[in-house]
Amino acid sequence: MINKIKRYIFAWRYRRAVRRANRLSAMFGIKYYVLNIGGSLRVIPKRNVKDMLRHHCFRKGVKIEDIERIALFITN
């Protein structure tokens, strides 16, 4: 029962993050990623992901292709 509630809450947060990413992508024309960072879903533009890689916010050796592969959702 508890796992079902947790899945429901995650699905609600995921749908909300995807809606936000699609809205921002349509507004600004930039590609957005939905990432699970620190246990919460974040909507981050691709440009900021590149800056985060440059400032070593991820582990050493992580590339933009790795981020794209683990992203939960990518806008067009």
Secondary structure, DSSP 8 states (H G I E B T S, - for coil): -HHHHHHHHHHHHHHHHHHHHHHHHHHH---EEEEEETTEEEEEEHHHHHHHHHTT-S-TT--HHHHHHH-SEE--
